[in-house]
Amino acid sequence: MTTAQHKIGSGFGAKSTADDVLKGVDLTGKLAVVTGGYSGIGLETTRALTKAGARVVVPARRPDTAREAVAGLDGVELDELDLGDLESVRGFADRFLASGRTVDLVIDSAGIMACPETRVGPGWEAQFATNHLGHFALVNRLWPAIAAGGARVVSVSSGAHHNSGIRWDDIHWSHGYDKWEAYGQAKTANVLFAVHLDRLGADHGVRAFALHPGGILTPLQRHLATQEMVDRGWIDEDGNLLNPDAFKTPEQGAATQVWAATSPQLDGLGGVYLEDCDIAEPAPADGERIGVKSWATDPEQAARLWKLSADLTGVDAFAG
């Protein structure tokens, strides 16, 4: 079977920064929506995009924290959004659409990782609900502005999608919760979302991509105890990185999503998974955690997840 999941030789790599991939790219007049754009790699994404001339709308669950984080950045607009609350998603989308503006770039960068078992909405598992369903509802509600702008939509996944495919028999972990497998399922969902959105959106000029930003120590690790990170070999007892080369800086971590959103090298492409500022290869059969697992790019599973997500959220811009 042929696949578009092969490197294109972008000229960038794991150590490239967001500024590197934006060199020579003028985003003046472009509008981007960046969830999580005030923390970690999301903040670096906002900084890099505005530096290149874009206006960035940052929907934030913690507006006061966001206001402090983006202080001094020109071209940033804040609004309130809790991805775990579908009414909050509706409110943000309604306010944005009322402004009459179109969207050129959407980067779904916000997320939670390996949290204790938590329920949101009607009892949904929080990682799947926040990382996937919230973004699903957001993009579908913003669709009129996204389609009008012929936007690129970037779904920030993770190499953790290797942990788990979609657990069709128990998506919301009604029993036997495992925080890392639940995170993996949510990250697989992020990839499948991009696969199907790209299929639906291509005729409207909208292309979608998913990606692994790399390993970066940011506030995403807020739910992990220091000892757990020590046990995983990430840091020592004093919080120092044990292998700095194994982790990216926030500037490097933001690069792949910024490249996905803006690079002319991706013109005419879509529905693929990226890593290290290039299209990733399919994951090798030996289980090495590189590339993309077939369960995350299966178009049938992508269509199935889209229908389930539409049923759960009550939102589908393509229905009928």
N, C-alpha and C positions, 0 to 999 in steps of 0.2 A: 504494500500500500504506500503510495506517495504521500508525503507530508510537507507542509511548509515549515515544520519545526527543524530548521537547520540554520547554522550560523551564516551570516551574510558578510562577515569581515568588516565590521563597522569602523575599525580603527581605534575603538575605545576598549576599555577593559575594567577589571575589578578595581583598579586604583584611580580610575577617572573620576572627576568630581562633577557636580551639577554645573559649575561654571565652565568646565572643559567642554561639555557636550553642547552648551549654549553659545560657545564662542562663534561669533559671526551671525547668530540668529537674532533677528529683530522682532520682538513680540509687541511692539507698539500698536495699540488699538485692540489687542487681544484680551479677552476676559476668561479667566480661569476660576473654577470652583475647586478648592482643595480642602477636603475634610481632614481634620487633624493637622491643619496647616499652621499650628502654633506650638508644636512640640516635636522633639526628635527630628527625624528626617522630614516630617511634614513642614516644620518651621524652616529648615534649610531649603526645601522646595519652594516655599513662599518667597524666601529671600532671593533665590536665584531667578525666579520668574519675574519678580518685580524689577530686579536689577536689569533684566533684558527688556523691560518696557511694558510688561503685562500688568493689567489690573487683576488683583486676586481677591476673590470673595472667600473668606474663611468662616465656615459655619462651626460654632464651637459649643461644646457641652458646658464649658467653664468660661463664659465670656470675660470675666474679670481677669482670670489667668491669661487668657488669650490677649487681652488688651495690653498687659504688661509685656508679654513675649514679643509682640510685633511692634512695640513702641519704637519709633525711629525709622520704620520701613515705610516708604512712600508707596501709594497705590494699593493699600490693603483696606479691605472693607470687612467688618465683622458682623456676624449675625448669630442667633442662637439656634442650636440643633443638638438634640440627643438622639443618636441613631437607634438606641434601644427603645424609643417611644415613637410609634408610628404617627401619633398626632403631632408630635414635635416636628417630624419629617414633613408632614403635610403643611404645617404652619410655615416652615422655612420656604418650602417650594412655592406656596401661594404668594408669599411676600416677594420672592424673587420674580416670579412670573408677572406679578402686578407691575414690576418696574419696566416691563416691555423690552428688556435686554435679551440678547442671544448669548450663548455660551460657546466658546471656542475649544476649551480644554476642561475636562473633568478628571481630577485625580482623587480616587477614593483611597486615601492614605490612613485614615483613622482606624483604630482597632484595639482590641484587648487580647491579651495572651495568657494562657495557662492560669486563669483565675479559679478560685474555689467555685464549687457548683453554685451557680446563681441563676435565678429565674427572672425573666422580664416578660412584660405583656401578659398574654394568656398562659403563662407557664413555659415559655420557650427557653431553651438553653441559651445563656447569654452570649457566648462566643459566636454561635451560628446566627443568632438574632441580630447582634450588633455588627459583626464583621460582614455578614452577607445580607440578611433580610433588610436591614436598615439602608444599606447602599442600593439594594435592588429597588426598594420603594423610592428612594431619592432620585435615582436616574430615571425611573419611569415617570415620576411626577414632574421632573424637569424636562421631559422629552420634547415638548414644543420648542423650548429654547435651545436644546441640544441639537435637534434636527435642523432648526433654522440656521444654526451656526456651522453645520457640518462638522461637529466637534469630534475630537478624539476623546475616548473614555478609557481611563487607565485604572485597572483594578489591582491594587497592591496585595499580592498573595505572599507566599513564603516557601522556602524549601521545606518547611514543616508540612506541606501538603503530602510529602512522602509518608507521613505518619498514618494517614487514613484516607480512604475514599469516602463517598457518601454512604452513611449507614441507613439505607433506605428503610430498614425494619425498625429503627429507633433513632431517628434524627435528633430528637430532643433529649436523648439520654435519660429516659425514664427510670433506668436502673444501671448500676455499674459505672457511674461517671468516672472518666479518666480525663484529667484536664489537658494532657498533651495530645491525646487522640481527638478530643473535642476541638482543640485548636487546629489540628491537622484537617479535620473535616471542614471546618469553616474556611480554611485556606484553599482546600480543593474547590469548595463552592465559589470562591472568588475567581478561580480560573475558569470553571464551567460557565459562570456568568458572562465573562468576556467572550468566550467561544460562541455562545448563543446570541448575545447582543450584537456581535459583529455580523453574524448571519442575517439577523433581522434588520440591522441598521445600515448595511453596506449600500443598499439601493437609495438610501437617504443621504449618502455621503458621510455617514458616521461610521468610524472604525473603532474597534475596541481591542485592548491588549491587557494581558496580565503579566505579572513579573515577581521575581524574587529579588528584593533589594540587597540581600547579603546579610551577614551577621553584624549587627551594630548594637552596642550597649546604649540604650536610651530609656526614657520613662516607660517604654513598653514592658520592661521587666519589673514593673512596680509590684506585681503579685508574687514575685519570686523571693524567697528568703535568701539572705546572703549565703547561708550554708548550702542551699541547693545549687547556687551558681559556683560555689567552691567545689562541690561534689562533681559538677559537670566539667570541671577543669577550666572554667572561664576566668576566674579571678582567684587571688590568694585571700587569706584571712583578713588582710588589710584593704581589700577591694582593688588591688592592682591587677591589671590584665596579665595573665600568665603567658599568653601567646599573642602579642599585639598584631602580628601579621595575619592572624585568623579572623580579625574583626576589621570592619571598615569604620572610618570616621563618618559622622553625620553628612558631611559634604560628599563623601564617596557613596554613602548609602542612598542619598537622594538622586544620584546620577541616573540610574536606570529608569526611574519613573519620569524624570524630566526628559530624558532621551525619548522614551515612549510617547510622551505627549507632544513633542515638538520636532523630532528629527525628520528631515525630508528623506532620509534613507528608508523610512518606513512607509512612504507614500505608496498607495496601492496595495498595502498589506494589512493584515488584521487577523484577529482571532488566534493569535499565537502567544506563547509564554516566553518571557525574556529573562535573562540574567546577565550580569556584568556588561550591561550596555550592548547586548547583542541578542539575537534570537537564540534560544536555548536548543540543545539537541534533546531527542527523546532520552529518558533515563536509561542507563545501561541495565542489562539483565542481571548483573552481579550484585545489585542492591546498593551500589554507591550512590550517595545522596547528592547527585548532580542532575541537571536536566529536569525534564518534566515527566511525571508518571502518566501512563496511558489513560488511567481512570479520570484524570483531570482534563483531558482534551477530547474525550469521547463525545461526539456530537449528539448521540442518542441520550446519554446521561445529561448532557447540557440542556437538551430540550425538555427532558423529564424534570430537571431541577427548576427550570424556568416556570413550567406549569405549576409545580408545587409551590413555588415562591409566590406566584400570582394568586393562587388560591389562599395562601396563608395571609398575605398582606392586603388582598383585595384590590391590587393595583396591577394593571397591565396596559401599557401604552399601545400595544399592538393587538389587543383583543378586538375581535370583530373585523 
